[in-house]
Amino acid sequence: MSTEGSQPGQGSGQALAQGSLEQLTREQFDKRLDKTLAGVEDAEYRRSAGWECWDLMVRISKLRARANRTRKQWNPVRLAGAAIPALAAGAGGVLISHLHGTAGTVIGWVALVGGVMGAAISAMRPAAHYAADLRRGSQFEGLYWEVSSYAVTGLVYDEKEQIAEVLQGFSKRMCEISMISANVTESAA
């Protein structure tokens, strides 16, 4: 099967999306949809709704891939980001303690402890984003399979009004998943 990217509503033989959940081409999807809708009343309307499902599947697949890529990309930075403030605070603490005697030593220790606490906070904030990306990715995957299943099962039996409501529900859920945040306060820096 092809692994090329695809634009929604395009291409007869292009793959769903690079890094997709299932390497299903538009042509394969159309064959599956035609087989499912054979002899069904309002087949053209249902086929059009099936293509809308395809477009949703492409978008969902890309959003899932983005969430997974972001999670993998930032994990090493999270670990490095934890060490930098501690090292800077330690170096600053040593410098201050050598310049100002006992008072400098106290200030140096306070700077070191503050730096270590800052490092811990710095390490935890990206971890929260990592968890949010993981949650988004898994929920996008679940939504992808719901849309895919609906395209080959629900489109056959649902009334026109139900089909429109279900498609709107999928779009709404896609937006809700996109809005999942890490629930951390962002700094201006």
N, C-alpha and C positions, 0 to 999 in steps of 0.2 A: 504494500500500500504506500501511497505517497505521503510524505511528511512535510510538504510545502505548506506555507501559511495560506489562509483564506480570508477573504473579505465577506461580511455578511451578505447573503443573497447572491453570491457570485460563484462562478466556476463550476463546471460539471464534473471535473475530476480532481479538484484540489482537496487537500486534507482539511479537516476541521480547523485546527490551529496548531502551531508548533508547540510541542510539549503538552498536547491535549490529552484528555482522559481516554479517548478512544480515537484511533485514527480512522474516522469515518469520513468518506468523501461526500460531497453534495450529491453526486451521481448515485452512490450507494444509498444515501438517505432517501432520495427521490424514489428509487426502486422499492425500498422498504415501505415508504409512504403509499405508493401506488398499489402495492400488494395489499396493504392494510385497508385502503379505501375502496378497493374494487367492489363495485355494485352497491355502494353506500349512497343514500340520498344526500343531496347537496355536496357532492364530491369536490366540486371546484372551490366552494367556500372552505371546506375542511382541508383541502390541499393548501390553500392560501394560509390557513391557520398553522398547518404543518410547517410551511416555510418560515412563518414567524417563530415557531419553535426552534427551527434550525438557526435562525439569526440569534435567538436568545442563547442557544447552546454555544455558538461561536463566542459571543460576548462573555458568557460565564466562564468558558474555558480560558479565555485571555485574562480575565480578572483573577482566576485561581492561579494561573501561571505567574502573574505579577506578585500576588501575595506570597507565593512560595519562593520566588526569586529574591524578593526583598528580605524575607526571613533568613535565607541562606547567606545573602550578601552582607548583612550587618552583624552577624554573630561574631566574627573575628574582631570587628571594630569594637564591639561591646567589651571584649576581654582586654584589648589594648587600652581602651578608654578608662578602665578601672585602675590601671597601674600608673598612668601619667600624673594625675593629681597627687598621688601618694609620694611619688618620686620628687615632684616639684616642691611639695610641702616639706619633705625631709631635707632637701638641699637648702631651702630657705631657712629652715629651723637651725641647721648646722651653721649657716652663715650668720644668723642673728646671734646665736649663742656665743660665737667666737668674738663678736664685736662688742657685746654689752655685758659680759660676766653672768652673774646669777640671774638677774632680771631677764637677760637675753636667753638664758637656758629655759626659763619658765615659758617665755614667749615662743621659743623654738618648739618646745613640747606641745604647747597649745596649737601651734601651726601644723605640727605633724599629725596630731590627733584630728584636727579639722580637715586636713588633707585626706587622711584615711577615711573619714566619714564622707567626705565629698566623693571619694573614689567609689565607696559602696553605693552611694546614691546614683552616681554616674553609671555604675554597672547594672543597677536594678531598673533604671528607666528604660534602657533598650530591651531588657529582659521582658518587661511588660509589653512592649511593642512586638517582640518576638512571639509572645503568647497570643496577642491579638491577630497577628498575621497568620499564625497556625490555625486559629479559630476561623478566620475568614476563609482560608484555603479549604478547610474541611467542610465548611458550610456551602461554599461554592460548588464543591464536588457533589454534595448531596443534592443541591438544587439542579445541577446539570443532569443527574440521573432521573430526577423527578420529571424534568422537562422532556428528556429523551423517552421515558416510559409513557408519558402522556401523549406524545406524538404518535405512538404506535398502539395505544390502547384507548385512551380517553376520547380522542378525536372521533372515533367510530361511534361511540354510544351517547356522548353528551349532546344536549340541545345547543343551538347556536348561541343563545344567551349565556349558557354555562361556559361554552368555549371562550367567549370574550372575557368573562369574569376570571376564568382560570389563567388566561394569558396575562391579564392585568395583575393578577395575584403573583405570578412569576416575576413580572417586572418590578412590582413593589418589593417583593422579597429580595431581589437582586440589589435594589437600592438600600434596603435595610442592612444587608450583609456588608455592603460597601461602607456603611457608616459605623461599623464596629470599631471602637477605639480602645486604646490601652488604658483609659481612665487614669491618666497621669496629667499633672499640671505642667504644661509646656512653659519653658522659660523664654524670655525674649532673646536670649543669646543664641 
